[in-house]
């Protein structure tokens, strides 16, 4: 007697037109959902502008360069510190002096800007606590910030600086 082995192949599943259509719609639906989420997070967290009226400020750029040269020629020395006074409160202290000593009679403003989120920006006017030393309390949370100092005398800007700082 002869014995024969009959091997039966498993039936192959064929990919039909409906299944291909559902796969394509699912794939592009996931891609569109991820794109929509990324667009939402990008637009809601970053306003996209560093300064207001950028065009007008760009036109006055040569005046800014001349002001920077004049500021450098004055030879002012500026030292700024932010001291923690409590859980949230800080003290901004700025000392200004030149070769003749302390600089008095200035109007000094400080802006502490969050590099990414303008809603966390804080501005404060500093009062002269001692000759050449200007201070103001400020409430700000920790993190990386840009400290912008602007000193004016008789309505004319005399000094401007921008420094990246870390508040712990």
C-alpha positions in Angstrom: 0.0 0.0 0.0 1.2 3.3 -0.8 0.8 6.2 1.5 0.4 9.7 0.2 0.8 12.8 2.2 -1.5 15.4 1.2 -0.5 18.8 2.5 -3.1 21.4 2.4 -2.1 25.0 2.2 -3.8 27.4 4.5 -6.2 29.6 2.7 -4.6 33.0 1.9 -6.3 36.1 3.0 -6.6 38.6 0.2 -6.5 42.3 0.8 -9.7 43.7 -0.7 -10.5 47.2 -1.9 -12.4 48.2 1.2 -9.6 47.2 3.5 -7.1 49.2 1.5 -9.4 52.2 1.6 -9.8 51.9 5.4 -6.1 51.6 5.9 -5.4 54.7 3.8 -8.1 56.7 5.6 -6.8 55.6 9.0 -3.2 56.4 8.1 -3.9 59.9 6.8 -6.4 60.5 9.7 -3.7 59.9 12.2 -1.3 62.1 10.4 -3.9 64.9 10.2 -4.7 64.6 13.9 -1.0 64.8 14.9 -0.5 67.8 12.6 -3.5 69.5 14.1 -2.3 69.0 17.6 1.2 70.3 16.8 -0.3 73.4 15.1 -2.4 74.1 18.2 0.5 73.8 20.6 2.7 75.9 18.4 0.2 78.7 18.0 -1.0 78.7 21.6 2.5 78.7 23.3 4.5 81.1 21.1 3.2 84.4 19.8 6.0 84.7 17.2 7.2 88.2 17.9 10.1 89.5 19.8 9.1 93.1 19.7 6.1 95.2 18.8 6.3 97.5 15.8 9.3 95.6 14.4 9.2 97.3 11.0 9.4 100.8 12.5 12.2 99.8 14.8 14.0 98.2 11.8 13.9 101.5 10.0 15.4 103.3 13.0 18.3 100.8 13.2 21.0 103.3 12.4 19.8 105.4 15.3 20.2 102.4 17.6 23.7 101.9 16.4 24.6 105.5 17.1 23.0 105.2 20.5 25.1 102.1 21.3 28.3 103.9 20.3 27.3 106.9 22.5 26.5 104.5 25.4 29.9 102.8 25.0 31.7 106.1 25.0 30.2 107.1 28.3 32.0 104.2 30.0 29.3 103.5 32.5 29.6 100.4 34.7 26.4 98.6 35.6 26.0 95.7 38.1 22.6 94.1 38.5 21.5 91.5 41.0 18.3 89.8 41.8 18.0 88.7 45.4 15.5 86.1 46.6 13.5 87.6 49.6 10.9 84.9 50.0 9.2 82.1 48.2 8.1 84.3 45.3 9.4 87.8 46.0 12.7 89.1 44.7 14.6 92.3 45.0 16.0 93.8 41.8 19.1 95.9 42.6 21.1 97.8 40.0 24.2 99.9 40.7 25.4 102.4 38.1 28.6 104.3 38.1 31.1 105.9 35.8 34.7 107.1 36.3 33.5 110.0 38.5 31.5 107.8 40.8 27.8 107.0 41.3 25.3 108.0 38.7 22.3 109.8 40.3 19.1 111.3 39.1 18.3 108.7 36.5 15.0 107.0 35.8 15.7 103.3 35.7 13.3 100.7 34.4 13.8 96.9 34.4 11.9 94.4 32.3 12.2 90.7 33.1 11.1 88.8 30.0 10.4 85.2 29.5 12.3 84.1 26.3 9.3 82.2 24.9 6.1 83.3 26.6 5.5 87.1 26.6 2.6 86.6 29.1 5.2 86.0 31.8 7.0 89.3 31.2 7.3 91.7 34.2 8.2 95.4 34.1 9.1 97.5 37.1 10.4 101.0 37.7 13.4 101.1 40.1 13.7 103.8 42.8 17.0 105.3 43.9 17.7 103.7 47.3 21.2 105.2 47.7 23.4 107.3 45.4 23.8 105.2 42.2 21.9 102.2 43.6 18.3 101.6 42.3 16.0 98.9 43.7 12.5 97.5 43.4 10.7 94.5 44.7 9.4 92.1 42.1 7.4 88.9 42.1 8.5 86.4 39.5 8.9 82.6 39.2 12.1 80.8 38.6 13.6 80.0 35.2 15.6 81.5 32.4 14.8 85.2 31.7 16.1 88.2 29.8 16.8 91.2 32.0 16.4 94.4 30.1 17.6 97.6 31.8 16.8 101.0 30.5 18.1 104.2 32.1 16.8 107.6 31.0 17.6 111.2 31.9 15.3 114.1 31.0 13.3 111.7 28.7 16.4 110.7 26.7 17.6 107.1 26.8 21.1 107.0 28.2 21.7 103.3 28.7 20.1 100.0 27.5 21.3 96.4 28.1 19.8 93.0 27.7 21.2 90.0 29.6 20.1 86.3 29.8 19.8 85.3 33.5 18.6 82.3 35.5 16.3 82.9 38.5 16.4 80.0 40.9 
